[in-house]
Amino acid sequence: MYGFPRCHVLCIAEIGNVRLEISESMVSFTLGTRSYSCGDNFDWQISGEDLPVKPPSLFKYYSLSDYNYDALLNQYVYASHPFYLNDLLDCSENLLRWDSIEDAKALFGNLYAQIEELPKEDISEIALKGYIGVRFNECGILSLTSSPTNPMLWALYTGNKGVCVEFDYNKFPFKKIGPFPINYVKESDFNVDKFPLSIGEFGESLSIFILSNIKSTYWKVEDEWRLLKLSPLRESFIPPSQYVKPGDESNWHNRKCKDSLDCVKSYTFGHMFFDGSVEIAPNQFEYYVSKNSDKNALLSLITHGYYCNLWKLYIIMYQGISLKRHLIQIIKLTDERFVFSLIDDNTQSELK
């Protein structure tokens, strides 16, 4: 079980395959094999017989995009809003409902006049979208995974050309909830009386907890563990039109969460990070890269940390139809020349 200690249970009710526990300060909801509980102040917990063991560290895959270079070079992780996630059903408003239009009106307050001429079903949809928008102004999603050798993640998120960073998430210096393993749910599990979830019945905290933790089984191969970074701010509500296509950064609190050097445990280079050099000389090779490029800046940063024994370095190589990480060492010869050497598995202990 992950989270805070459970409270004394006063009442248990079952509707279909949904189990609802009402306690002095907690409400619980069961979906599939997982049970969700929460009290005040984000006191969230998850339990279930099939919960995986929480790993000591977690990984994040980075492509070599401008945004990711910025994150890697400036040592921060980005806590995303659901509207920017690649899965359109992740944290979807389709999983929630209002008990009455008055609930939506209460959320919008004075802004309700902007949408009250719309059909009621449109008002409900816009209000739910706005609800998710404003609630995730108060927290952000950081998606991590347990494996640095997942072929699908290397291909999907880096094109096999990026890097995978290993984090000691316990050392993140910002306020957070989790990590929690994503609950990958079959479509049949949603054929119950309680979906869409009633915000009024289950409360905002539990609704957001469930919403942020369930995904379709199609995504199970990602083996995602999710952290929610809490904002010190509680944003005021802004017009729902700004949630349809967000992008005005002035309306969002800073989602760039500064990590620290001791948060990083290792860097793993993708098989094609070095433009095919590994194919030509798998045991040792020189790599040339322009000193004015982002890639050079990243390699220089990683090399400096390696010299200071801050982290280990690996490279991904093919072994049959699977991927394997191999330890490497790095030497910076000039501003533009780096030498990489494969370290025999028998010498790994020397770097610990």
Solvent accessible surface area in square Angstrom, and as a share of the most:
residue,aa,sasa,rsa
1,M,120,0.54
2,Y,24,0.09
3,G,51,0.49
4,F,106,0.44
5,P,107,0.67
6,R,95,0.35
7,C,43,0.26
8,H,125,0.56
9,V,52,0.30
10,L,106,0.53
11,C,66,0.39
12,I,84,0.42
13,A,43,0.33
14,E,117,0.52
15,I,67,0.34
16,G,67,0.64
17,N,79,0.40
18,V,3,0.02
19,R,81,0.29
20,L,21,0.11
21,E,17,0.08
22,I,83,0.42
23,S,16,0.10
24,E,130,0.58
25,S,63,0.41
26,M,15,0.07
27,V,40,0.23
28,S,6,0.04
29,F,0,0.00
30,T,22,0.13
31,L,1,0.01
32,G,41,0.39
33,T,86,0.50
34,R,20,0.07
35,S,24,0.16
36,Y,0,0.00
37,S,1,0.01
38,C,11,0.06
39,G,11,0.11
40,D,110,0.57
41,N,137,0.70
42,F,59,0.25
43,D,41,0.21
44,W,2,0.01
45,Q,1,0.00
46,I,1,0.00
47,S,23,0.15
48,G,29,0.28
49,E,184,0.82
50,D,76,0.39
51,L,29,0.15
52,P,53,0.34
53,V,139,0.80
54,K,76,0.32
55,P,22,0.14
56,P,107,0.67
57,S,8,0.05
58,L,0,0.00
59,F,15,0.06
60,K,45,0.19
61,Y,22,0.08
62,Y,8,0.03
63,S,33,0.21
64,L,49,0.24
65,S,44,0.28
66,D,114,0.59
67,Y,186,0.71
68,N,36,0.19
69,Y,20,0.08
70,D,54,0.28
71,A,9,0.07
72,L,10,0.05
73,L,53,0.26
74,N,73,0.37
75,Q,22,0.10
76,Y,21,0.08
77,V,2,0.01
78,Y,81,0.31
79,A,2,0.02
80,S,16,0.10
81,H,0,0.00
82,P,9,0.06
83,F,45,0.19
84,Y,107,0.41
85,L,31,0.16
86,N,93,0.48
87,D,11,0.06
88,L,164,0.81
89,L,116,0.58
90,D,7,0.04
91,C,4,0.02
92,S,8,0.05
93,E,31,0.14
94,N,105,0.54
95,L,30,0.15
96,L,4,0.02
97,R,82,0.30
98,W,33,0.12
99,D,78,0.41
100,S,53,0.34
101,I,47,0.24
102,E,106,0.47
103,D,51,0.26
104,A,0,0.00
105,K,93,0.40
106,A,84,0.65
107,L,40,0.20
108,F,5,0.02
109,G,43,0.41
110,N,153,0.79
111,L,41,0.20
112,Y,25,0.09
113,A,68,0.52
114,Q,108,0.48
115,I,9,0.05
116,E,83,0.37
117,E,158,0.71
118,L,71,0.35
119,P,69,0.43
120,K,145,0.62
121,E,123,0.55
122,D,53,0.28
123,I,4,0.02
124,S,32,0.21
125,E,102,0.46
126,I,53,0.27
127,A,0,0.00
128,L,13,0.07
129,K,60,0.26
130,G,0,0.00
131,Y,2,0.01
132,I,1,0.00
133,G,0,0.00
134,V,6,0.03
135,R,46,0.17
136,F,0,0.00
137,N,1,0.01
138,E,15,0.07
139,C,2,0.01
140,G,0,0.00
141,I,3,0.01
142,L,2,0.01
143,S,36,0.23
144,L,5,0.03
145,T,6,0.04
146,S,36,0.23
147,S,33,0.21
148,P,18,0.11
149,T,40,0.23
150,N,17,0.09
151,P,73,0.46
152,M,68,0.30
153,L,6,0.03
154,W,1,0.00
155,A,57,0.44
156,L,100,0.50
157,Y,75,0.28
158,T,9,0.05
159,G,41,0.39
160,N,38,0.20
161,K,114,0.48
162,G,0,0.00
163,V,0,0.00
164,C,1,0.01
165,V,2,0.01
166,E,20,0.09
167,F,5,0.02
168,D,24,0.12
169,Y,7,0.03
170,N,106,0.54
171,K,100,0.42
172,F,9,0.04
173,P,87,0.55
174,F,29,0.12
175,K,148,0.63
176,K,56,0.24
177,I,16,0.08
178,G,29,0.28
179,P,3,0.02
180,F,8,0.04
181,P,5,0.03
182,I,4,0.02
183,N,11,0.05
184,Y,37,0.14
185,V,6,0.03
186,K,120,0.51
187,E,135,0.60
188,S,65,0.42
189,D,24,0.12
190,F,56,0.23
191,N,126,0.65
192,V,22,0.13
193,D,107,0.55
194,K,20,0.08
195,F,27,0.11
196,P,53,0.33
197,L,1,0.00
198,S,0,0.00
199,I,11,0.05
200,G,56,0.54
201,E,75,0.34
202,F,6,0.03
203,G,30,0.29
204,E,74,0.33
205,S,34,0.22
206,L,2,0.01
207,S,0,0.00
208,I,8,0.04
209,F,2,0.01
210,I,0,0.00
211,L,1,0.00
212,S,2,0.01
213,N,4,0.02
214,I,5,0.02
215,K,14,0.06
216,S,31,0.20
217,T,53,0.31
218,Y,181,0.69
219,W,59,0.21
220,K,129,0.55
221,V,76,0.44
222,E,12,0.06
223,D,58,0.30
224,E,10,0.05
225,W,4,0.01
226,R,4,0.02
227,L,1,0.00
228,L,4,0.02
229,K,22,0.09
230,L,15,0.07
231,S,17,0.11
232,P,122,0.77
233,L,95,0.47
234,R,174,0.63
235,E,42,0.19
236,S,88,0.57
237,F,45,0.19
238,I,29,0.15
239,P,40,0.25
240,P,12,0.08
241,S,81,0.52
242,Q,69,0.31
243,Y,1,0.00
244,V,118,0.68
245,K,181,0.77
246,P,22,0.14
247,G,55,0.53
248,D,78,0.40
249,E,102,0.46
250,S,98,0.63
251,N,38,0.19
252,W,24,0.09
253,H,13,0.06
254,N,106,0.54
255,R,2,0.01
256,K,102,0.43
257,C,5,0.03
258,K,121,0.51
259,D,9,0.05
260,S,41,0.26
261,L,84,0.42
262,D,81,0.42
263,C,0,0.00
264,V,5,0.03
265,K,81,0.34
266,S,2,0.01
267,Y,2,0.01
268,T,1,0.00
269,F,0,0.00
270,G,0,0.00
271,H,13,0.06
272,M,67,0.30
273,F,0,0.00
274,F,0,0.00
275,D,103,0.54
276,G,13,0.12
277,S,21,0.13
278,V,4,0.02
279,E,111,0.50
280,I,150,0.76
281,A,32,0.25
282,P,59,0.37
283,N,102,0.52
284,Q,109,0.48
285,F,20,0.09
286,E,71,0.32
287,Y,13,0.05
288,Y,139,0.53
289,V,20,0.11
290,S,59,0.38
291,K,114,0.48
292,N,136,0.70
293,S,37,0.24
294,D,65,0.34
295,K,29,0.12
296,N,7,0.04
297,A,43,0.33
298,L,0,0.00
299,L,0,0.00
300,S,30,0.19
301,L,45,0.22
302,I,0,0.00
303,T,2,0.01
304,H,113,0.50
305,G,1,0.01
306,Y,32,0.12
307,Y,115,0.44
308,C,65,0.39
309,N,139,0.71
310,L,69,0.34
311,W,13,0.05
312,K,48,0.20
313,L,0,0.00
314,Y,27,0.10
315,I,3,0.01
316,I,3,0.01
317,M,30,0.13
318,Y,125,0.48
319,Q,105,0.47
320,G,75,0.72
321,I,181,0.92
322,S,56,0.36
323,L,22,0.11
324,K,76,0.32
325,R,52,0.19
326,H,36,0.16
327,L,1,0.01
328,I,5,0.03
329,Q,74,0.33
330,I,1,0.01
331,I,82,0.42
332,K,65,0.27
333,L,79,0.39
334,T,63,0.37
335,D,83,0.43
336,E,74,0.33
337,R,76,0.28
338,F,0,0.00
339,V,19,0.11
340,F,1,0.01
341,S,13,0.09
342,L,52,0.26
343,I,21,0.11
344,D,84,0.44
345,D,66,0.34
346,N,136,0.70
347,T,43,0.25
348,Q,56,0.25
349,S,76,0.49
350,E,135,0.61
351,L,62,0.31
352,K,176,0.75
